[in-house]
Amino acid sequence: MSRRAGALIDKGKFEEAGKILDQIIAKQEKRIASLARNHFNRAELYSLQFRRHDALPHYRKAAQYAPDNLFYRVSYSLS
């Protein structure tokens, strides 16, 4: 899709290219949200096993990938 957007840009079809790029961005943002959730869940699992040291990097990643998620940030700060 990126190549298609690039070809459209070369042809001066900016609106069409923008729509394609918006679709790409939306898909990537979903992956990042999923990755943050998985890191958080992994951290929670470590915490349930009383392995806070192992949980910390996963809490940190969850907070980095989803900085607007207050729950992730608070969990990271408390670990």
C-alpha positions as CSV (number, residue, x, y, z in Angstrom):
1,M,0.0,0.0,0.0
2,S,2.9,2.4,0.7
3,R,4.2,1.9,-2.8
4,R,0.7,2.6,-4.2
5,A,0.5,5.8,-2.1
6,G,4.0,6.8,-3.4
7,A,2.9,6.3,-7.0
8,L,-0.1,8.4,-6.4
9,I,2.0,11.2,-4.9
10,D,4.2,11.1,-7.9
11,K,1.1,11.6,-10.1
12,G,0.0,14.5,-7.9
13,K,-3.0,12.6,-6.6
14,F,-2.5,13.7,-3.0
15,E,-6.1,13.2,-1.7
16,E,-6.0,9.5,-2.9
17,A,-2.6,9.0,-1.5
18,G,-3.6,10.5,1.8
19,K,-6.5,8.1,2.2
20,I,-4.2,5.2,1.6
21,L,-1.7,6.5,4.2
22,D,-4.6,7.0,6.7
23,Q,-5.5,3.4,6.3
24,I,-1.9,2.3,6.8
25,I,-1.6,4.4,9.9
26,A,-4.9,3.1,11.4
27,K,-3.7,-0.5,10.9
28,Q,-0.4,0.2,12.6
29,E,-2.0,2.0,15.5
30,K,-4.2,-1.1,16.1
31,R,-1.0,-3.3,16.2
32,I,0.6,-0.9,18.7
33,A,-2.4,-1.0,21.0
34,S,-2.4,-4.8,20.8
35,L,1.3,-4.9,21.6
36,A,0.8,-2.6,24.6
37,R,-2.0,-4.8,25.9
38,N,0.1,-8.0,25.5
39,H,3.0,-6.4,27.3
40,F,0.7,-5.4,30.1
41,N,-0.8,-8.8,30.3
42,R,2.6,-10.4,30.5
43,A,3.6,-8.0,33.2
44,E,0.4,-8.9,35.2
45,L,1.2,-12.6,34.8
46,Y,4.7,-12.1,36.2
47,S,3.2,-10.1,39.1
48,L,0.9,-12.9,39.9
49,Q,4.0,-15.1,40.2
50,F,5.6,-12.6,42.5
51,R,8.2,-11.8,39.8
52,R,8.0,-8.0,39.9
53,H,11.5,-7.7,38.5
54,D,10.5,-9.6,35.4
55,A,7.2,-7.6,35.2
56,L,8.9,-4.2,35.1
57,P,10.2,-4.2,31.5
58,H,6.7,-5.3,30.3
59,Y,4.9,-2.6,32.3
60,R,7.4,-0.1,30.9
61,K,6.8,-1.2,27.3
62,A,3.0,-1.1,27.8
63,A,3.3,2.5,29.1
64,Q,5.6,3.5,26.2
65,Y,3.4,2.0,23.5
66,A,0.2,3.4,25.0
67,P,1.2,6.6,26.9
68,D,-2.4,7.8,27.0
69,N,-3.5,4.7,29.0
70,L,-3.4,5.9,32.5
71,F,-3.9,2.4,33.9
72,Y,-0.7,1.2,32.2
73,R,1.2,4.2,33.4
74,V,0.0,3.8,37.0
75,S,0.8,0.1,37.0
76,Y,4.3,0.9,35.7
77,S,4.9,3.6,38.3
78,L,3.8,1.3,41.1
79,S,6.0,-1.6,40.1
